């Protein structure tokens, strides 16, 4: 399973980029939450990016008739555009709407809200955001999810930098080749058997945490027909 849905527009409606649509949706029957899924567009050009999104969602949510975005992150907002054989009106707001949220109005199911992941987001962070957007316990707003992912990224980088610094210091002091210090011989029965071994265990623990974090980013994407809408 992957965080990218292998969906491309029909030939007649294909945008300049025919790359797969990057979208994840909460499964049908999910409990109400501030966000119904996440979309990771490939650029900030709504005229190019929205038609493929509408074409994918129309069969699932009913015909999408209106879309609302924030002008904060979109330089140009078309008043309307053709998508999947019909016209979709596109509105915008500078205030009152979460800048990282895309609001869609469906002819059948009502209203849906998607987290918009900035196009320039690193793949690992984008994968984490897609997982967070459909987590059953999700309660954060779109901007809250962005901030949470940024805090996670900063913490992971800080841990990696700290680990690299400890390794550099350890190597500069001799590393594994250094003679066993006298105090290490006196503390072999204690939980800590000397600075070199302690540093090695600390590095291993940090590495395990980072590896676990990376594994957690490889979560799947699930495209489920139907689903939940807000009326």
N, C-alpha and C positions, 0 to 999 in steps of 0.2 A: 504494500500500500504506500501511497506517496501523497505529498501535500500538493501535487499538481494534477489537476483533472485533465486527462488526455482528450480535450475537446477543441476542435478548430471550427471556425465559421464555415458556412456553406460557401461554395466557390463564388456564387454571385454576390455575396455580401462580404467577402473576405477583406479584412483590413490589410494595410501594407505589411504588417507582421502577422504571419500565420502560425506563430508559436503557440503551444498549448495554453489554454486559459488556466491561470493559477487561482484556484478558488476552493474553499472548504466551507461546508454547511453543517449546521447542527442537524442531527438525525430527526426524523419524524417522531413526534411525540415527546420531544425534549421539553423540559420545564421552561416557563417564561424566563427570559434573561435580557439584559440590556442590548446584547449583540446576538445575531442569528448566524453568524459565520464571518469569514474573512476573505477579502479579495486583494490580491497582490498584482496591480497593473504593471505593465512594462514601461510606461511613460506617463507624463501628466497631460497627454493629449486626449481629452475626453471623446472627441470626435472619432478617434481611432480605437480607443479602448472600450467604450461602452457598448457598441453593437454586438461584439462577441459575448459580453456578459449577459445582455438581454436575450440573445439567441439561446444561451444555455439555460437561463432561468425561466423563460416563457413556458416551456412544457412542464416545468416542475411547480411553479407558483401561479400559473395563469398569466395572461398577457400583462406585461409590465407597461403601464401607461405614463407614469411620472417618476422622475428621479430628482432628488434634492441633494446638493453638495454644498460644501463651504468654499467660499472664494479664497479662503486663507491658503489652501494648498493647490488650487487649480487656477492657473493664470488666465485661461480662456474657458468660458462656459457657454456652450451653444444653447440657444433658446429651445431648439428641438432637433432631433436627428432621426433618420430612418434606421430601423433595426428589426430584423426578423419579419419583414413584410409589412410593418406598420410604423407610424410615427410615435416617438416618445418625447414628451416634453421634459425639459431639464431646467430646474430652478436652482437658485443659489441664495446664500445668506452670508453676511459678514459677521453676524452675531446670532446667538440663540441656537446654533447647531454645532455639535461637536465637530471640530475641523477634521478629525480622523474617521468620520462616519459617513456612509453613503446610505441615504434613505430611499427605498423603492416602494412604490404603490402598485399593487397588483389588482387586475380586474376581478380576480377570483378570491384570493386569500387575504387581501387587506395590505397591511404595511409590514415591511421587512427592513432590518437595519444591518448593514455589513460594516465591519472594521475595514478601513482602507489602509493597507500597509504601504508606506512610501516606496516608490519604484527602486530607489537607490539602497534600500535596506539589504544588509548582508544576508545570504541564504540561511545561515544558522539562526539568526534572529528572526527572520521571516517564518521559518519552520516552527520556532517556538511560539510566535504570535498566532499562527494558524491553529496550533494545538490549544492554546489558551482560549481562543475564540469559541471553541466548541466543547470545552471542558464542562461536564455536567454541573460542576460547582461554580461556574463562572458568575461573577457578580460585578465586575469592573466595567466601566464605560470604555468606549473606544480609546480615548486619550489615556485613561487609566491603564489599559493594557499596554499601550505604547511605552508609558513611563515604567511600568513593571518590567517589561522586557529590557529596557535600557539599564535599569538597576541591576538586573541579572547579568547583562553583558559586562557592565563596569566591574561587578564583583568578580566575575570569572577572569577578567583581564588583570585585576589587582592580585588575585591568587596566583595567576601564572607568573606575573612579574616578581612577586615575593618568592615563589619557588625558584625562579631563575637566579635571583639574587643569592638565596641560600646556597644554591649549587655552586655559583661562582666563588663565593667565600670559602666554601668547603674545599673546592678544588685548589684554591690558592693556598690553603693551609696543608695541602698534601693529600687530601681525599683518602682513598683506600690504602694508599702507599704510606701514609703517615704511621709512625710507630705508635703502639698502644700506650696512651698516657697512664701514669701511675694510678690516678684516681679511678680509671676504668677497671683496673684489676681489683680495686677495693669494693666495687659496687656491682660485681657480676651477679649477685643474688637479688639485686633490687630490680624493679620494673625497667629502669633506665640503665643501660649498661655502658654509658659513656657518650660524650658529645657526637662522635662520628656515627654511631648506630642510631642515636636519637634523631640526628638530622636526616639520616636515610629513611627512617620510619615516617618522619614528617613529610619528606618529599613524596614518599609513596602514598601517604594519605591524601595529600593535595592532588596528586595525579589521579587517584581513584575518583575523587570528587569531580574533577574536570571531565574524566572519561564518562562518568555517570551523567553529567550534564549534557555532553555531546550526544550520548545515546538517547536521552530524553527528547532531543530535538528531532530525532528521526521518526516522529509519529506520523500516523497515516491521515489521509484525507478521505472523507466519506461523502459521496454525493448521493443523497437519498431523495427519491420522488416524494412529492407531497410536502409534509412538514407543517410548521406552525406559522401563522401570521397574526398580526395585531389588527383588529378591526376598529 
